Amino acid sequence: MTGSPRVITFGCRLNTFESEVMRGAAAGAGLGDAVIVNTCAVTAEAERQARQAIRKARREHPEARIIVTGCSAQVDPERYAAMAEVDQVVGNAAKLDPASWPRATDARVVVNDIMTVRETAGHLVDGFDRRTRAFVQVQTGCDHRCTFCIIPFGRGPSRSVPVGEVVRQVRTLVEADCREVVLSGVDITSYGSDLPGRPSLGQLARRLLIQVPELPRLRLSSLDPVEVDETLWRLIAEEPRLMPHLHLSLQAGDDLVLKRMKRRHGRADVVAFCERARRLRPDIAFGADLIAGFPTETEAMFARTLALVEDCGLTYLHVFPYSERPDTPASRMPAVPKPVRRDRAARLRRSGDAALAGFLGSRVGSTASVLVETDGFGRTEQFAPVRVDGVPPGAVADTVIVAADGRALQGRPCQPPGVVSGSGAGSSGM
């Protein structure tokens, strides 16, 4: 192996961003022959898949230097260090520090106490591997303690990237022809609580749209519905470059389950949030994270979560059967049998598939602004996948939706190929 190191990524959008940071840092340190495995600790299945990928990487690249990092490596470094296939384990703070990557390091395990980390640097990824969409890290860590979640122990306390640094990164990406930016983090609605003046996520987005008017499209990663600030509500209502697609960290639709999860919202809060957003932006679409089979969940409790899909008009579901995480409070609660968890997760996914098919079917005959990402494929403002021919990657094309198959849309450019909108950008007066 030569050139750029191979990076295998598990988990969230933030991990995707950080994998690109590591790719550049490792290449700069002369580790072009390395395989970097960026792990996730959200579920036991994610950890199993990471270990499987490590073993496969060693079989396929017997001479490579295999480096394991990410949340699972941060939480349990000894487990990965004990694997014969692994050359080095690097923690979540060290992985973003270029000084951690030189081949000459003697340390097999480079993992610090993540709870002591108090700053998050802005890490620029030029062009994001020439993609039309880029993730920009604005925050990491979490100060909440949901009873099922181990991520605070993998990411540490909430830390934010200063507004000016985020603006600089986005401007550089736009200059490199990036057409859409996704603001990402572990808990982005807590953005700014650690910065001077305590700027909110909405204030960050507002400043960004004002100072980078050439940015055609801005998206947000997963939001906590009770932490959305009034400036962000105003942007949802008035800013066309903020895409009408919000992904919500919900986890459940039953109040007792939410209480036992130690979430900060109730069922009524979520329904009210979606109703308000839809009043302000009628074309908005919602995604959601949902856990099936949380400890003590009865069939009646699960039914309330299942009903939330229709009650809130959820379109894109990320469904997880509950997975015990070591030393979390939920792992000590009375467990739901695993077959029941899997069955409930399957039922939620079927409901989500039906909701997505209904949403896509409703778009037939409408016109959408589609960012074409690869030859023949793009995304609408609401993040719906679209097959559209004759439009070059990177273009934003007004597209007539002519068909839907339950999983994706089929579109036809409103204008002849090559005559498409250059950016869709407009200056924000906010």
Secondary structure, DSSP 4 states (H G I P E B T S, - for coil): --SSPEEEE-S-HHHHHHHHHHHHHHHHTT-TTEEEEEE--SSHHHHHHHHHHHHHHHHH-TTSEEEEEEHHHHH-HHHHHTSTT-SEEE-TTGGG-GGG--TT---SEE---GGG---------GGGTT-SEEEEE-EE------TT--HHHHH-S-EE--HHHHHHHHHHHHHTT--EEEEE-SSGGGTTTTSTT---HHHHHHHHHHH-TT--EEEE--B-GGG--HHHHHHHHH-TTB-SEEEEEEE-S-HHHHHHHT-S--HHHHHHHHHHHHHH-TT-EEEEEEEES-TT--HHHHHHHHHHHHHHTEEEEEEEE----TT-GGGGSPPPPHHHHHHHHHHHHHHHHHHHHHHHHHHTT-EEEEEEEETTEEE-TT--EEEE-S--TT-EEEEEEEEE-SS-EEEEESS-TT--BS--------
